[in-house]
Amino acid sequence: MYSGPYPVGAIDIESPVSQPRVVDTARFKDSHENPFELQTVLFTLYYPASHGKSHNKKHHWVPKPVSVTAKGYAKFAKISNFLTDALFTGALRTLAGGIKIPAKVDASLAALAPPVASHPDTRRSQEFQKVATIEKYGQPIIVFSHGTASSRTDYTNYAGELASRGFIVAMLEHRDGSCPGSIIMRDGKMQPKFSFKRSEIESVEGEELEADDSNRAQLNFREAEIEEVVRVLRQINNGKGEEIFNENPRNEGQELEDWTGRLNVDKMVIAGHSFGATGALQALKDGPTEKRPFIGAIVLDPGKQSGRLNHDIHVPLLVVHSNSWSSKHSIFYGRAHFDVVRALVEDNNEKRGNPSWFMTSLGTSHPSVTDAPIIEPTLLSWTTGAKIDVHEGLRQYIHLSEDFLWFLKEGEKRNLLAEKTEFPEYDPGKGFGIWKPGQGDNEKEKGQWWDWRKYWQVHVSPNNA
């Protein structure tokens, strides 16, 4: 279960797009079909749910049919055929087929706590300040974009923990070739959309695509999907929840009509991991706009092979590297990837005046924010080199994300966000398990939080002026 004060609900929504369209003219080499045709958008809403009412139905962590996801993984491994697909299906069904996500499907959206004024003894508590903000502006929304070889179900613990703290998370499933396998449901038909490699597609003239061209096509497709999610959320807030439910082939969202007027659709947050982090940065270009009303971004391990990073940013950023992302030196368009990311965040602070942070989460690896370490902790630690306890690693991501979301609403820099830059470069000599309690200033006076150097290195902060 989740650790916040609210139970968590989940709703799968697949919605026809406003206008079916071809986002990029690239085509598959063998069939000449277009891989970037946008027909529907699929996402899961994770949200704070009401207490008390029992809901037994829960989503499977690997959506049915398992064979679709299994074949997608086989394609990523470049060994997809009848035999290997069957082997992957059997293995995936055995390892994870029975795992269910704890969120309650179609639970009622939580009613807000009683007004703060009726609780004078807790008037100053952060939870009640949060409630007051929600009463005034509506439920805060985070739109999350997944990484390569991932889907909408690969970050359910991160999404669920935020939902249990009062946030609504729209977890997208991209159909840009990065998801192992996704089912498009339209007009009563089920159409599987599998992952594909750049080597499988070509330009409309029959020429090979460069990596940047392929990445650009995928990112543009992702951006179109993100805009469609925003449009659907606006419709729900504007009283069209029943219409969204009736059009949803997943047959979920029967209480969406009750969400009318309860969402903050004018000030959303975009978030993403890996390729999704690169996509989150792209979604900020020229923003905020009506189609992309993002007032901040949570950027987790921005991609090293997913195209150039957008620098046209006008909102605050929280950029977090896993330990493995910072420690592994990678050349990115002629410069060290770490240096490119640091410069991007520094420029957003110094040149554009948008408070922004860049940090490394010590002891973590690239998959630490995903569900994988929690499902198979020993295997992931062995294969990725993660040293931190998997639950502690996720907890650190959640606390920092919540503090950033709080800053976007209230302007208050609390906990780690109040710290100055202490590590302009990643310092492997002060990594996880090396920095000892009590070495930092004020730790004894200000409590356990001041042992933050055990878990974090702060590379860029707006607090140095």
Secondary structure by P-SEA (a helix, b strand, c coil): cccccbbbbbbbbbbccccccccccbbbcccccccccccbbbbbbbccccccccccbbbbcccccaaaaaaaaaaaaccccaaaaaaaaaaaaacccccccccccccccccccccccccccccccaaaaaaaaaacccbbbbbbbbcccccccccaaaaaaaaaabbbbbbbbbccccccbbbbbcccbbbbbbbbccccccccccccccaaaaaaaaaaaaaaaaaaaaaaaaaaaacaaaaaaaacccccccccccccccccccbbbbbbccaaaaaaaaaaccccccccccccccccccccccccccccccbbbbbbbccccccbbbbcccccaaaaaaaaaaaacccccccbbbbbbcccccccccccccccaaaaaaaccccccaaaaaaaaaaaaaaaaaaaacccccccccccccccccccccccccccccccccccccccccccccccccccccccc
